[in-house]
Amino acid sequence: MAAAMRRLLRAGGRRGAALVVAAGGTRSQTLRLIYTTTAAWKKNVAASGPEKYTEAFIKKQIEEFNLGKRHLANMMGEDPETFTQEDIDRAIAYLFPSGLFDKRARPMMKHPTEIFPEQRKIQWGEDGRPFHFLFYTGKQSYYSLMHDTYEKLLNVQKHQDQMAAQDLPPQKEKKNLVGSRWLTKTELEEMLLEKLSDDDYSRFIQLLQKLVTSPCGNIEENYIKKFSREISAQLQKVVIEPLKHDDRGVAFSTGEGERKTSRATVIVYDNGTGKITVNGIDVLHYFPVLQDREQLLFPFQFLDRVGKHDMVCTVSGGGRSSQAGAIRLASAKALRSFVTEKEVEFMRQAGLLTVDPRVKERKKPGQEGARRKFTWKKR
Amino acid sequence: CCSGSHLLVLIERSLPSLLGAEEVRLSNQTIWSLTVCNLPSQANHTEHHEGRHYSIPLEEVKAVFPHGLPYRFQQQVKTFNEACLMVRKPALELFTYLKNSNFAHPAVRYVIYGERGTGKTMTLCHVVHYCARQGWLVLHIPDAHLWVKNCKELMQSSYKKERLDQPLQASSWLKNFKTSNEHFLKEIKTQQKYVWGKRESTEQGRPLGEVVEQGLARVRSASDAVGVVLKEIKQQCHLGSFRVLVAVDGVNALWGRTTLKKEDKSPVSPEELTLVYNLRKMMMNNWNGGAIVTTLSQTGSLFKPSSAYLPHELLGKEGFDALDPFVPVLVPNYSQREFESCYHYYLHRKWLQHEQARTEAGKEELRFLSGSNPQQLERLAGPL
């Protein structure tokens, strides 16, 4: 009976629980599954119940890993003491070369904590009594976290009242929230080792916000830091290079562009007559088709500078149309240095400065081309 | 008229400054009269007239150019109801050479060359018209490439066994030659007797017109008639009674390869064709009393890459050696002034109908897209 109780409790821990009926008599404890929901199919490793790997097992794996690391270092002739994970990866790639495309399918040797995912340990003792006081809420870590955070908030408010009572001005040093973000829901789930709902997550974030925005919130900075991450890659404003001058005193600027598989580099000179040279060949000879020349004309015509610049281009790869598109992009980028910021914005909105992302689509098996299917035959 | 032209010249001298200044807004009418206006087709065009168009009366066109003008230009003539040529530097250069040439010396050969579509054939036509006005005898072969390719009938020559005749081409050329040089045909007399067949022969002293009639009537012997005409002219021109201008378009065809095949599928080399053989003899500079003006052409040439335009590339070693001491004349794309002139001509003739084509921006666009190449500009302006 106790075992059956335990199983039921375990099942009850999942959302959308499966309905289990203990059928049969007292002797045979067969459990018959009547109904499950889709949520139950999704494998939540962290919250999948008591751990499948015992602590002792993990410890043994770690010992074996360290031993194996030393052996590997010896094999490769390097110092076992200073053998890092990168060295291990390189050694494994050397000893077991694999042609598989997926990196995760190749042979790897990593620390057991990376391989065996963290799981929740068994939450109750031998007598069946749970350790944590919030166990019966179902989401014990979440509620304990909310409890702690609210405690901090009360702390802050108490401190604030104290400061107000002493008539001291509240500290206005706000932590800069610009370069940081809160944990995402998945990150929080990984941290707490149990499933959350969107509502829970938003409530937690609201609480954190309240904590941060209240004055004297800096007291709990350490606590808050645990839940925020830095955003390293900021949006970079595109820097427009200033004009350079060559030996004759003529101003020029360079630009690079690409389209499909063509790459073009372009030098646009000022005080010109509209002469264009591509790979050392005159533009009329290199692009006999009018359409390509129209593409080259477009940036200049847009800025009303048709006959005023000379251009020297080098282009490689692709076909005639993609080479023309690449030169167009490169010349538009080069012209940014000659032109006011407003016009640069106009160019951007006209689509002259955007790289065309269209490339040839991959052919799929079972089809004749990327989209074209084989001729359908009725029989 | 003289003072009028003086005035024009004075205004023209100040033209470059006018054209350079952007603030000066000349009305279309003044631009027309200053830059483009139709000059009367006098024969004395000088550098002052560079960039301007002059018109040829239509009857003269039919008389002088029965077969010389490019096809697109002929269509333009029909559309505009007038034939206007632009006076350009290469043509003026040739005029000075021709004026100062000493006709006692052997004939000088001029080779007009240039990239595709820059106006070589038109320059040649200008020179032909100039010389025709001056009263020269003009031997104008419109396109020598027509003689070495796409020939439907090849006959074995009766005169020489190993040569091949081309009756169709020869007869068409004779017809055009007749229309262009009527009065000369009566003046020149044959200097020996020619036997065409069992029953036909031309006595000595008969006018050349009879030889031409013979060639036209008896198509089988047309090529030989052409040969006779060329020989007679060559023999008699040094006497000084008339000047001869040999104008050949696409002269590189004479020394290239042909696409013709004999009955046994062996390729024909140019020397084996009567017409080419006789023409080559004409191109030698062993006669005096005239000039030879030729054009290289890649467009109709056989087995030559499309980027070739220099004489030694298109003529090959054989041709270059044969033509060796020649005066090359390069025909470039339009200069700024010439481009403006052409643009205003089209505008004046209401050929450019698109509103944007009539603006400054449109002109710049046309200049960019055509690369100042005359042919490209003409093709671009067509749909506008």
Contacts between the chains, C-beta under 8 A, distances in Angstrom:
chain1	res1	chain2	res2	distance
A	274	B	364	7.7
A	274	B	367	6.7
A	274	B	368	5.4
A	282	B	371	7.3
A	283	B	371	6.3
A	284	B	371	4.1
A	284	B	373	5.8
A	284	B	376	6.9
A	285	B	115	7.9
A	285	B	307	6.4
A	290	B	369	6.6
A	290	B	380	7.4
A	293	B	368	7.5
A	293	B	369	5.2
A	293	B	371	7.8
A	294	B	369	6.6
A	297	B	365	6.5
A	297	B	368	5.3
A	297	B	369	6.2
A	300	B	368	7.2
A	301	B	361	7.4
A	301	B	365	6.2
A	304	B	361	7.0
A	306	B	361	7.1
A	306	B	364	3.8
A	306	B	365	6.2
A	306	B	367	7.5
A	306	B	368	5.4
A	307	B	364	5.1
A	307	B	367	6.3
A	307	B	368	6.8
